[in-house]
Each structure stands twice: as C-alpha cells, then as structure tokens.
C-alpha cells in the first residue's frame, strides 16, 4: 500500500482472538465511515489506531509518522499518538466543568492561554456560556459536544469518532450530524467514523469502508458501494433488499425467473453464468400501464408504508418482490393502496450484476 505522507494508512492482521484482515487509508480532510454488523471489528480498528488495542501484526502511519509497525518493533503509546477520540459514552470527567474537561487535554499550554483556547473550542461546538457546567448539568448532545471539543483540543493528526450519536435522541442526532458536517469541511485531518447507521454514513462520509468478520470487503464513495457493491454480501450489509438470483442470457440481458431484463453490463459474467442481480430502488420507477419500453413489468402493490414525506412500497411483479420509495404526493396522486395494479420500469443502467456468493 502506498502511503500519502499527510494521510492515515492502516494495515492490520491477526487470526484471533478478534480476527482482523483490514487495509484502509484516509486522506487529509476526508471522512471515512466504517460500517458493518456488530462484531465486525469497527471499534477494534479505531482502538488499534488510537493505541488502545495491540494487533498481532500491522502497520499504522499518520502524517508520515509511524505509530505501529510490528515488523520493526514500533508501537507508540496512546499518549504519543496525536489522536482525538470521541467515545459513544462521552467519557467525560464527571467532577470537572466543561471548560476543565477541555483544558485537561491542553496541558502543553500555560495559563491564561489554555483557558482561552479551551473556551474557544467550546464556542466552536456551540457551547459558549456553558463552560462552568459539569456533565450532569448538560444534555446528552451538549456532553457529546464537550467530548468533541476535548478531542480537538489535542490538535490531532487523526480524529476518531466511535458511534458519536448513538446515545442521543433523534432530533439532537440530526443537529449534531449537521454540526459534524460543518466541522468536517473546516478540518484538514483524516476523520474515521464508526457507525451502524447507513443513512448517517451515506450523509456524512466521503468514502465508506464495509467490514465483516474483521475483514475489509469494499471501500468506495457512498453511492459506489451502495449501487455497485462488490458482491451480494456487501449489498446486504448496505441495506439493499432487492437482490434476486439470475442467469446471464447474453452480454446485454439477464433472466430472472420469467423475466428477461436488459442490463448495461454483466460485469464480466458470461452467458449461462448464475449471478445475483441488484435492482436498487433508484432504478425503479412507476410508469403508465401502456408504456412501451424495456424492462416494464406489471404487478400489484403488496404493502404501503408511510415514511413521512416518502411512501415505501412493496411490489409483487410475478416472481419478483421489490421495494422502492416514492414521494407522498406522488403516492396520493396515483392512489397507491394494497392491491393496486401498477407498471414498473427498471432502468438497465441501474441494474448491477454480481457473481453469486
């Protein structure tokens, strides 16, 4: 792996007790989201970067400084690594004020500069006026902002965020996500975010790293990983439900049960090959019943799920059961209800063909 001297690069490997086979890199100013099921190794990777977990083999380089190289016998202590780490449970000192929690991470400065800089960081995360409050006098969102200010107080070369929004309510979570997005734009350090929330990852991340069983499965831009997953396993981990078995008919068509679907590419699969086809909701649209176009199928609405401004639909198209979302106004205009007969069109460019697992 080539190492950008101003980036974070990580290579970790061990058979157990926590299996790891991870390779990733994060550029300055980039936010990389680690996603995967519980036990996939997301938090362990963060702990390795921070020096809180010691893998059997690996190499970690940040800003051209080697933090870990098991072959060379290098393993810097957490204190020697310039890392800002935000825990999901805040990990604030309960007896200290917000200002003192931040000041404690700035012992390299003398007073009064230390207090002035700490107050500036609290203001940066929208806590001006709350400097004297202890954690038990702050809301969950405010405590998380203190934890973020403390992480920034170290002037880190890498910022690590471990499920930072999991302990707050939905409204607070949305506000914190907006603040993190703004902060991300202003920072020029690699940011690694661990999250189980796919929407959160897609909204905040420049790239997504999918982990499973301690192994890197795919890294790419959010839409690349969501719409062009490396395999069906990645597709499922990205929350894709419209996965169907298929057989390649020729270079431009696949067969799904009784349906022949035109596709833009079979991704190297040849005629007769058994494949998995991803039919993402993005490629499905409702059309007039007399539409004469490729990949138009008749079916019925099996379920209607109100989702605020959107309506989730489950369509039964003979042997295919597909999920999609449409705007609530469109659903009302089309009188979408269970049992309604509909015509759906699948965009050939949106159908993604993958080798079977």
Protein Blocks (a to p, Z undefined) as FASTA:
>chain_A
ZZdfkbccdddddfbfbdcdddddddehiacddeddehilmmmmmmmmnopaccfbdcdd
eehiafbdfknopacdfklpccddddfklopafkbcfklmmmmmmmmpccfklmmmmmmm
mmmnopghilmpcfklpcfklmmmmmmmmmmmnopabdcdehkllmpcfklmmmmmmmmm
mmmmmpccdcddddfbfklmmmmpmbdcddeehiafbgcdfklmmmmcfblklmmmnopa
bbcddddfblmbccehjbccddfbeghpaehiacdddddfklpccddfkbccehiacddd
fbdcdehjaccddddehjaccdddddfklmmmnopaehiacdddddfklpccdddZZ
